[in-house]
Amino acid sequence: MKILSVTGRLLALALALAIPAAFAQSSGTLLVANQKDHTLSLIDPVTATQTIAIQEDRITGHEVTTSPDGRTAYVPIYGDAGVGRPGTDGHEMLVIDIPSHKITSTVDFGHGVRPHLPVYDTHRNILYVSTELDQAITAIDPRTLKILYKIPTGAAESHMFALSHDGRFAYTTNVGPSSVSVLDLDTHKTLDIIHLGEAGAVRVQRISISNDDKLLFTSDWDKPRLAVIDTTTRKLKTWVPLPGTGYGSTPTHDGRYLILCLSKSAKVAVIDLSNFSVVRTIDVPSQPQEVLIRPDGLVAYVSCNADHKVAAIDLKTWKVQSLIDAGNLADGLAWSNISSTATGGGH
């Protein structure tokens, strides 16, 4: 028994030395929506490997979110086109049980709406989905999967959105109109539309919000600059020049930095939010799309569309510690607090 005990300790020590401290998260699963493969990847963050790719059998999911208990994933099926382009109009959302790796239900919106981004509102226990062709975000009861109501955005191509941390507002990016809509989550009304330029002169796509809810961040899709919007005045505060065209972003947990994908440059920019300066760039695989910071705040995951990879960045050293294989056109990211090794197993 003593020999076994010593052997066990040696094995644990070897594993600890082999895995950087920032990656020694004992539980949790990273989810990746793979557009071209029509799959949802489940990735073990400790081994940095995909344990399973769940087939959607539909075309195609771009984004994903999870329930607060981590057991359920929600994947809207957008269609086969890009925003504002001709193609099929998706009309449903998949509900996936993460432990069993099975699609357990669907939500049918009743007509083609191009449902895109799902976000779980923990203040109201409501799931919101951007329903682009309805020019709205749609509220769904996650317990009954019934559609409750729609909040109009007052603009076309409301593709992505962010919720304020205080639970009061949603902010949508409206791609074609070059604007951001401000939605009241209590009254279900559009409060304002913030115009960032003439329609077509500026193209905004993805959006994030500061930890204190005071600032919004959205990049010009065509020019290397980041729009910073003051949520109190609901006006553009400044444009931040970038070393490349920006895309998805998120603030670090301490609120000091914004991590921003430079999708055409195969880099990630780190922006100091105290003075809106780019303090470093980090090389990643081609076409970085979206950033998700792990709940412990130690690692940022970046989906890299063209190379079928997810880059894991150590936020203490600002270095890529791992490149994880995902699916073709890896895009949306989400986190489940259920360990991938505790689910149905890799198969």
C-alpha positions as CSV (number, residue, x, y, z in Angstrom):
1,M,0.0,0.0,0.0
2,K,2.9,2.3,0.8
3,I,4.4,1.7,-2.7
4,L,1.1,2.5,-4.3
5,S,0.8,5.7,-2.2
6,V,4.2,6.8,-3.3
7,T,3.5,6.0,-6.9
8,G,0.3,7.9,-6.8
9,R,2.0,11.0,-5.3
10,L,4.7,10.8,-8.0
11,L,2.1,10.5,-10.7
12,A,0.2,13.6,-9.3
13,L,3.5,15.5,-9.2
14,A,4.3,14.6,-12.8
15,L,0.9,15.7,-13.9
16,A,1.2,19.0,-12.0
17,L,4.6,19.7,-13.6
18,A,3.3,18.8,-17.1
19,I,0.3,21.2,-16.9
20,P,0.9,24.9,-16.3
21,A,-0.8,26.2,-13.2
22,A,-3.1,28.4,-15.2
23,F,-4.5,25.3,-16.9
24,A,-4.9,23.1,-13.9
25,Q,-8.7,23.7,-13.7
26,S,-10.1,20.5,-12.2
27,S,-13.6,20.8,-13.6
28,G,-15.4,22.4,-16.5
29,T,-15.9,22.1,-20.2
30,L,-15.3,24.5,-23.1
31,L,-18.0,24.4,-25.8
32,V,-17.2,25.5,-29.4
33,A,-19.8,25.9,-32.2
34,N,-18.2,24.8,-35.4
35,Q,-20.0,26.4,-38.4
36,K,-18.9,24.3,-41.3
37,D,-18.8,20.9,-39.5
38,H,-22.3,21.6,-38.0
39,T,-21.1,20.3,-34.7
40,L,-20.6,21.4,-31.1
41,S,-17.2,20.5,-29.6
42,L,-16.8,19.6,-26.0
43,I,-13.2,20.3,-24.9
44,D,-11.4,19.3,-21.7
45,P,-9.5,22.4,-20.5
46,V,-7.0,20.3,-18.5
47,T,-5.8,18.1,-21.3
48,A,-6.7,20.7,-24.0
49,T,-8.3,18.1,-26.1
50,Q,-11.8,17.6,-27.7
51,T,-13.7,14.8,-26.0
52,I,-16.6,14.7,-28.4
53,A,-18.2,16.6,-31.3
54,I,-22.0,16.6,-31.1
55,Q,-23.7,16.6,-34.5
56,E,-26.3,19.3,-35.0
57,D,-27.8,17.7,-38.2
58,R,-28.7,21.2,-39.3
59,I,-27.1,24.2,-41.1
60,T,-25.8,25.8,-39.0
61,G,-25.1,26.9,-35.5
62,H,-22.8,29.9,-35.1
63,E,-23.1,30.6,-31.3
64,V,-23.8,28.8,-28.1
65,T,-24.5,29.5,-24.4
66,T,-25.2,27.3,-21.4
67,S,-27.7,27.2,-18.5
68,P,-26.4,28.4,-15.1
69,D,-26.1,24.8,-13.8
70,G,-24.0,23.9,-16.9
71,R,-26.1,20.9,-17.9
72,T,-27.8,22.4,-21.0
73,A,-26.4,24.1,-24.1
74,Y,-28.5,26.2,-26.5
75,V,-27.5,26.5,-30.2
76,P,-29.6,28.6,-32.5
77,I,-29.5,27.4,-36.2
78,Y,-28.8,30.5,-38.2
79,G,-28.8,29.2,-41.8
80,D,-26.3,28.9,-44.6
81,A,-25.5,32.6,-45.2
82,G,-23.6,35.5,-43.6
83,V,-25.4,38.4,-42.1
84,G,-27.2,40.5,-44.7
85,R,-26.5,38.0,-47.4
86,P,-28.9,35.8,-49.3
87,G,-29.4,32.3,-48.1
88,T,-31.6,30.1,-46.0
89,D,-33.3,31.5,-43.0
90,G,-33.0,29.4,-39.9
91,H,-36.1,29.0,-37.7
92,E,-35.1,26.9,-34.7
93,M,-32.8,26.5,-31.7
94,L,-31.3,23.2,-30.5
95,V,-31.4,22.3,-26.8
96,I,-28.5,19.9,-26.0
97,D,-28.0,17.9,-22.8
98,I,-24.3,18.2,-22.1
99,P,-23.9,15.1,-19.8
100,S,-25.5,12.7,-22.4
101,H,-24.3,14.6,-25.5
102,K,-27.8,14.5,-27.0
103,I,-30.2,16.9,-28.6
104,T,-33.2,16.8,-26.2
105,S,-35.5,19.4,-27.7
106,T,-35.8,22.2,-30.2
107,V,-37.4,25.7,-30.0
108,D,-39.2,26.6,-33.3
109,F,-39.6,30.3,-33.9
110,G,-42.4,29.6,-36.4
111,H,-40.8,31.2,-39.4
112,G,-37.4,32.1,-40.7
113,V,-35.7,34.6,-38.3
114,R,-32.0,33.7,-38.6
115,P,-31.6,33.2,-34.8
116,H,-28.0,33.9,-33.9
117,L,-26.8,34.7,-30.4
118,P,-28.2,33.1,-27.3
119,V,-27.6,34.8,-23.9
120,Y,-28.9,33.6,-20.5
121,D,-30.3,36.3,-18.3
122,T,-29.7,35.1,-14.7
123,H,-31.6,38.0,-13.2
124,R,-34.9,36.9,-14.8
125,N,-34.1,33.2,-15.6
126,I,-34.8,34.0,-19.2
127,L,-33.0,33.0,-22.4
128,Y,-32.7,35.7,-25.0
129,V,-31.9,35.0,-28.7
130,S,-31.2,37.5,-31.4
131,T,-33.8,36.9,-34.1
132,E,-32.4,39.0,-36.9
133,L,-35.1,39.0,-39.5
134,D,-37.7,39.9,-36.8
135,Q,-35.5,42.9,-35.9
136,A,-35.7,41.8,-32.3
137,I,-34.3,39.7,-29.5
138,T,-36.7,37.0,-28.5
139,A,-37.3,35.9,-24.8
140,I,-37.7,32.2,-24.1
141,D,-38.6,30.4,-20.9
142,P,-35.8,27.9,-20.4
143,R,-38.0,25.6,-18.3
144,T,-40.9,25.3,-20.7
145,L,-39.0,26.4,-23.9
146,K,-42.0,28.6,-24.7
147,I,-41.5,31.9,-26.5
148,L,-42.5,34.7,-24.1
149,Y,-42.1,37.9,-26.0
150,K,-40.0,39.9,-28.4
151,I,-38.1,43.1,-27.7
152,P,-37.9,45.2,-30.9
153,T,-34.5,46.7,-31.8
154,G,-35.8,49.3,-34.3
155,A,-33.2,48.3,-36.8
156,A,-32.3,45.6,-39.3
157,E,-29.5,43.0,-38.9
158,S,-29.4,43.0,-35.1
159,H,-26.8,40.3,-35.1
160,M,-25.1,40.3,-31.7
161,F,-25.9,41.8,-28.3
162,A,-24.6,42.2,-24.8
163,L,-26.5,42.4,-21.5
164,S,-25.6,44.9,-18.8
165,H,-24.4,43.2,-15.6
166,D,-27.1,45.0,-13.5
167,G,-29.8,43.2,-15.6
168,R,-31.4,46.4,-16.9
169,F,-30.4,46.7,-20.5
170,A,-29.4,44.9,-23.7
171,Y,-27.3,46.5,-26.5
172,T,-27.6,45.1,-30.0
173,T,-25.2,45.7,-32.9
174,N,-27.2,46.4,-36.1
175,V,-24.8,45.6,-39.0
176,G,-26.2,47.3,-42.0
177,P,-27.5,50.4,-40.3
178,S,-24.2,51.0,-38.5
179,S,-25.9,51.4,-35.1
180,V,-26.3,50.1,-31.6
181,S,-29.8,49.7,-30.1
182,V,-30.5,50.2,-26.4
183,L,-33.2,47.9,-25.1
184,D,-35.0,48.1,-21.7
185,L,-35.3,44.5,-20.4
186,D,-38.1,45.5,-18.0
187,T,-40.4,47.3,-20.3
188,H,-39.4,45.4,-23.4
189,K,-38.9,48.6,-25.4
190,T,-36.3,50.2,-27.6
191,L,-34.9,53.2,-25.6
192,D,-32.5,54.6,-28.1
193,I,-30.5,53.9,-31.3
194,I,-26.9,55.0,-31.3
195,H,-25.6,55.8,-34.8
196,L,-21.9,55.3,-35.4
197,G,-21.9,56.7,-38.9
198,E,-23.9,56.7,-42.1
199,A,-25.4,53.3,-43.0
200,G,-22.8,51.3,-44.9
201,A,-20.0,53.7,-44.0
202,V,-19.3,51.9,-40.7
203,R,-20.0,48.2,-40.2
204,V,-20.3,47.0,-36.6
205,Q,-20.7,43.3,-35.9
206,R,-19.8,42.1,-32.4
207,I,-20.2,43.9,-29.1
208,S,-19.0,43.7,-25.5
209,I,-19.6,45.7,-22.3
210,S,-17.3,46.8,-19.5
211,N,-17.5,45.2,-16.1
212,D,-19.0,48.4,-14.6
213,D,-21.6,48.7,-17.4
214,K,-20.3,52.2,-18.3
215,L,-18.8,51.4,-21.7
216,L,-19.6,49.4,-24.8
217,F,-17.0,48.2,-27.3
218,T,-17.7,47.4,-31.0
219,S,-15.2,47.3,-33.9
220,D,-15.6,48.8,-37.3
221,W,-15.6,45.7,-39.5
222,D,-13.9,47.5,-42.4
223,K,-11.4,49.9,-40.7
224,P,-8.9,49.3,-38.0
225,R,-10.7,51.1,-35.2
226,L,-12.7,50.3,-32.1
227,A,-15.8,52.3,-31.1
228,V,-16.1,53.1,-27.4
229,I,-19.6,54.1,-26.4
230,D,-20.6,55.8,-23.2
231,T,-23.8,54.0,-21.9
232,T,-24.8,57.0,-19.7
233,T,-24.9,59.6,-22.5
234,R,-25.5,56.9,-25.2
235,K,-23.0,58.5,-27.5
236,L,-19.7,57.6,-29.1
237,K,-17.0,58.4,-26.6
238,T,-14.0,57.8,-28.9
239,W,-12.5,55.7,-31.7
240,V,-9.4,53.7,-30.7
241,P,-7.0,53.1,-33.5
242,L,-6.1,49.4,-33.9
243,P,-3.2,47.5,-35.5
244,G,-5.7,45.5,-37.5
245,T,-9.5,45.1,-38.0
246,G,-11.2,44.2,-34.8
247,Y,-13.9,41.6,-34.2
248,G,-15.0,39.8,-31.0
249,S,-13.9,41.1,-27.6
250,T,-14.3,40.7,-23.8
251,P,-12.9,42.5,-20.8
252,T,-10.6,40.7,-18.3
253,H,-12.2,39.8,-14.9
254,D,-10.3,42.6,-13.2
255,G,-11.7,45.1,-15.7
256,R,-8.2,46.4,-16.6
257,Y,-7.9,45.2,-20.2
258,L,-10.1,44.4,-23.2
259,I,-9.0,41.3,-25.2
260,L,-9.9,41.9,-28.8
261,C,-9.6,39.6,-31.9
262,L,-7.9,41.1,-34.9
263,S,-9.6,38.8,-37.3
264,K,-7.7,39.7,-40.5
265,S,-4.3,39.8,-38.8
266,A,-4.2,36.5,-36.9
267,K,-3.6,38.4,-33.7
268,V,-5.3,39.3,-30.5
269,A,-4.9,42.9,-29.2
270,V,-4.8,43.7,-25.5
271,I,-6.2,47.2,-24.8
272,D,-5.5,49.1,-21.5
273,L,-9.0,50.4,-20.6
274,S,-7.5,53.2,-18.4
275,N,-6.2,55.1,-21.4
276,F,-7.6,53.0,-24.4
277,S,-4.1,52.2,-25.7
278,V,-3.0,48.9,-27.3
279,V,-0.4,47.5,-24.9
280,R,0.5,44.3,-26.7
281,T,-0.6,41.9,-29.5
282,I,-0.5,38.1,-29.3
283,D,-0.1,35.9,-32.4
284,V,-2.9,33.3,-32.8
285,P,-4.0,31.1,-35.7
286,S,-6.0,32.6,-38.6
287,Q,-9.2,34.5,-38.3
288,P,-9.7,34.8,-34.5
289,Q,-13.5,35.3,-33.9
290,E,-14.5,35.2,-30.3
291,V,-13.0,35.5,-26.8
292,L,-14.2,33.7,-23.7
293,I,-12.4,34.1,-20.3
294,R,-12.5,31.0,-18.1
295,P,-14.5,31.5,-14.8
296,D,-11.3,31.5,-12.7
297,G,-10.0,34.4,-14.8
298,L,-6.6,32.8,-15.6
299,V,-7.1,31.8,-19.3
300,A,-8.7,33.4,-22.4
301,Y,-9.9,31.1,-25.1
302,V,-9.9,32.4,-28.6
303,S,-11.7,30.6,-31.4
304,C,-9.7,30.7,-34.7
305,N,-12.1,30.1,-37.5
306,A,-9.9,29.3,-40.5
307,D,-7.4,27.0,-38.7
308,H,-10.0,25.0,-36.8
309,K,-8.3,25.8,-33.5
310,V,-8.9,27.4,-30.2
311,A,-5.9,29.3,-28.7
312,A,-5.6,29.2,-24.9
313,I,-3.8,32.3,-23.6
314,D,-2.3,32.5,-20.1
315,L,-3.5,35.9,-18.8
316,K,-0.5,36.1,-16.4
317,T,2.2,35.7,-19.0
318,W,0.1,36.8,-22.0
319,K,1.4,33.8,-24.0
320,V,-0.4,31.1,-25.9
321,Q,0.1,28.0,-23.9
322,S,-2.0,25.7,-26.0
323,L,-3.6,25.3,-29.4
324,I,-6.6,23.1,-29.2
325,D,-8.1,21.2,-32.1
326,A,-11.7,22.1,-32.7
327,G,-14.0,21.8,-35.7
328,N,-14.1,23.5,-39.1
329,L,-14.9,27.2,-38.8
330,A,-14.8,27.3,-35.0
331,D,-16.8,30.3,-33.8
332,G,-19.0,30.7,-30.8
333,L,-17.7,29.8,-27.3
334,A,-19.4,28.9,-24.0
335,W,-18.4,27.4,-20.7
336,S,-20.0,24.6,-18.7
337,N,-19.0,24.0,-15.1
338,I,-19.5,20.2,-15.7
339,S,-16.3,18.4,-16.3
340,S,-16.1,16.8,-19.8
341,T,-14.6,13.7,-18.1
342,A,-17.8,13.4,-16.0
343,T,-20.1,13.5,-19.0
344,G,-20.9,10.6,-21.3
345,G,-17.3,10.1,-22.2
346,G,-15.4,10.6,-25.4
347,H,-16.9,8.5,-28.2
